[in-house]
Amino acid sequence: QVQLVESGGGLVQPGGSLRLSCAAPGFKFSTYVMKWYRQAPGKERELVATIINTGDFTNYANSVKGRFTISRDNSKNTVYLQMNSLKFEDTAVYYCNAWNLIAEYWGQGTQVTVSS
């Protein structure tokens, strides 16, 4: 049973930073494209950032471009989302996703709240 475990969420003031982590132990991590999604109350789940299995290519939603950075460490089976200059509208539950042609897995989500 594959488990993706997110951590690093919390309460932060506008303009602040958080770093989310998603660990996937016992899993062929390096064969998966990793993504971060988020879902705010009453809204659809939104793709935030993507990183391919080698880490050589990343892509971001326009709403976070220039503020968020996705990275991965295949030796630690972990993907990260560095979030800077956080805004009220970044408040959401953030989900880690692992995808390849064979399977797809989701984490349980971690809450990020941006509030003054």
Summary of the structure (lengths in Angstrom):
residues: 116
radius of gyration: 13.4
end to end distance: 39.5
largest distance: 43.1
contacts: 344
relative contact order: 0.32
helix: 5%
strand: 48%
